[in-house]
Amino acid sequence: MEKESRKRRREELYRLVALAEHPDFDTNPNIRAKWERLKGGNEYPTPNTANVQVEVLYEGNVIFTGNREEVRKEFGISHSNMSRKLRENRPDRKKRYYRIKE
């Protein structure tokens, strides 16, 4: 399994480099679009995490507001789990939702 995934990633990287080095890369929008699609990127751009205020909602009401670290300490969740909850907008097992305060 690992060999297959490495081979696939290597092939994708090769295609990405080949498209970027194509002579018409700057002028042909089709080549540029293929390159963008292969490149992927950050579908969920995270804001500056030092200044982010997170709201915790339970049954539609805000029950806690604080920065990421305060929320993680208050509710006992890991850093990666907090990021996942913010990104996917799914509740935890106690039906609490986490969102970035706007």
Contacts in CASP RR format, 6 or more apart in sequence:
PFRMAT RR
TARGET T0000
AUTHOR 0000-0000-0000
METHOD contacts of the structure
MODEL  1
MEKESRKRRREELYRLVALAEHPDFDTNPNIRAKWERLKGGNEYPTPNTA
NVQVEVLYEGNVIFTGNREEVRKEFGISHSNMSRKLRENRPDRKKRYYRI
KE
12 38 0 8 1.000
15 38 0 8 1.000
16 35 0 8 1.000
16 38 0 8 1.000
16 39 0 8 1.000
19 25 0 8 1.000
19 31 0 8 1.000
19 34 0 8 1.000
19 35 0 8 1.000
19 38 0 8 1.000
20 35 0 8 1.000
22 28 0 8 1.000
22 31 0 8 1.000
24 31 0 8 1.000
25 31 0 8 1.000
25 32 0 8 1.000
25 35 0 8 1.000
26 32 0 8 1.000
44 87 0 8 1.000
46 83 0 8 1.000
47 100 0 8 1.000
49 68 0 8 1.000
50 67 0 8 1.000
51 67 0 8 1.000
52 67 0 8 1.000
52 68 0 8 1.000
52 100 0 8 1.000
52 101 0 8 1.000
53 65 0 8 1.000
53 66 0 8 1.000
53 67 0 8 1.000
53 100 0 8 1.000
53 101 0 8 1.000
54 65 0 8 1.000
54 66 0 8 1.000
54 67 0 8 1.000
54 68 0 8 1.000
54 71 0 8 1.000
54 82 0 8 1.000
54 86 0 8 1.000
54 98 0 8 1.000
54 99 0 8 1.000
54 100 0 8 1.000
54 101 0 8 1.000
55 62 0 8 1.000
55 64 0 8 1.000
55 65 0 8 1.000
55 66 0 8 1.000
55 98 0 8 1.000
55 99 0 8 1.000
55 100 0 8 1.000
55 101 0 8 1.000
56 62 0 8 1.000
56 63 0 8 1.000
56 64 0 8 1.000
56 65 0 8 1.000
56 71 0 8 1.000
56 74 0 8 1.000
56 75 0 8 1.000
56 96 0 8 1.000
56 97 0 8 1.000
56 98 0 8 1.000
57 63 0 8 1.000
57 96 0 8 1.000
57 97 0 8 1.000
57 98 0 8 1.000
57 99 0 8 1.000
58 94 0 8 1.000
58 95 0 8 1.000
58 96 0 8 1.000
58 97 0 8 1.000
59 95 0 8 1.000
60 97 0 8 1.000
63 96 0 8 1.000
64 71 0 8 1.000
64 74 0 8 1.000
64 75 0 8 1.000
65 101 0 8 1.000
68 79 0 8 1.000
68 82 0 8 1.000
71 77 0 8 1.000
71 82 0 8 1.000
71 98 0 8 1.000
72 78 0 8 1.000
72 79 0 8 1.000
72 82 0 8 1.000
75 92 0 8 1.000
75 96 0 8 1.000
77 85 0 8 1.000
77 92 0 8 1.000
81 92 0 8 1.000
82 98 0 8 1.000
84 90 0 8 1.000
85 91 0 8 1.000
85 92 0 8 1.000
85 97 0 8 1.000
85 98 0 8 1.000
86 98 0 8 1.000
86 99 0 8 1.000
86 100 0 8 1.000
89 97 0 8 1.000
89 99 0 8 1.000
90 97 0 8 1.000
91 97 0 8 1.000
92 98 0 8 1.000
END
